[in-house]
Amino acid sequence: MKIGTTLPEILVDRTLLVAAIVSLAENALEAMPNGGTLWLDARGFGGVAVVEFTVEDSGPGIPKDLRAKIFEPFFSTKAAGTGLGLAIAQGVIRGHGGRIDVGERPGGGTRIQVKIPLRGETQPGASA
């Protein structure tokens, strides 16, 4: 795990944001039932008023046609999934004025980036 040591402060509900990031990490781990690597990162950017959290895994990745659907309530690719975890995580992130993006990790797997504004400014694409 690599977490930046000089992150700027963000105004958030700590419990909710931690739960959202943990939900993303748990989904990444579940996508690798035979093992793999999970990477977590958090960083601030000089001229950009956001903190970015990244969750990456070395799993099979999320097909492009499913990336928008994974945040829909009750949508799940898991046999026993409720389809609520990612929908709730997205709601928490958007509720903090942030945005969540899903893509491919270079070398294989999934990369999820969460951007939370420093002072409550809404990020482009953060609206419901």
N, C-alpha and C positions, 0 to 999 in steps of 0.2 A: 504494500500500500504506500502510495506517495501522496502526501498532503502538504501543500505549501505552508510555510511557516509565517509568512507575512501577509496574510489575507486581510483585506479591508473588512470592517464591520458591516454586516447587513442586518436590517431590521426584519426579523421573521419570528414566526411561532416555532421555536426550536423543536418541540415535540413533533409537530406536524411535518416539518421539513426533514427531520431525521427519519421519520417513518416512511416518507416518500422515497428517500434515497435508499433506505434499507429494502423497500419493496422492489426497486429497480435491481439492486444487487441480488436479492433472492431469486428474481426471475432469471437473471443471468446465470446464476448457479444451477437452477433447474433446467436450463437449456443445455447443460453439460453433464448429463447423468453418468457418463463414464469418465468424468474428470476433465480438467482443463485449467485455464488460468483466468482469474478475475482481477482486473485492475481498477482501482479507484483513485481519482485525482481531484484536487480542488485548487483553483488558482484565481487570482485577481489580475486584471489587466490595467496597465498604466493609464492610458487615456480613455478607457472604456469603463463606465460606471456599473459594472456587473462583476459578480463572482460566478465562475463556471465550475460546475461539478461534472465529472465525467465518469461513467461506468462503462467498462469495456470487458468483453469476454472473448475467449477463443473457441466458442461454440460454432454451430452451423450457420449462424446469422439469421436474419429475419428477411424473408422474401419481400422484394419491393412492393408487390401488390398487397401485402398484409400490413405494412408499416403504418398506414393511416388507421386501419381497423383495430390495431392492438389497444388503442385507448378508448374504444367504444365500450360502454357498460355492457356486461354479459357476453362479450366476445372472448373466446378462449380457444387455444389450440390444444389445451391439456384436457385429458379425459375427465379429470376430477376438478378442473378449474372453474371458478365462479365468474371469471371475467371482470372482477371488480378492482383488483389490486392496481393495475396500471391506470385505470380510469380515475381512481381516487388519487393516485400519485400525480397525475396530470392536473386534476382539480386543485390540489394543494399548491402545485407550482404556479399555475395560472392565478390562483388566489393571492399569491405573493407578487403578482405582476411579472412573473417570469415566463419562460418558454422552455419547451422540451423538444429536442430534435433527435431522430433516430436515423442511423446510417450504418455503413459498413466500417469495420475496423480494418485498417491496412494489414494484410497478412491473413485475414479471415476472422469471422466473428462479427459481433455487433458493437457499435459505439452509440451510447446515449449521452447527449450533452444537455445539461440543465443550466440555464442562465437566470440568475436572480439579481435584480437591480439593487444597488446600494441604498437608495433612499426612496423606494416605493415607486420609481418611474416604471411604467409598463414597457416591456420589451416588445419589439415588433413581432407579430404573430402570436402574442400571448392572449388575445381575446378568445372567449369561448366559442 
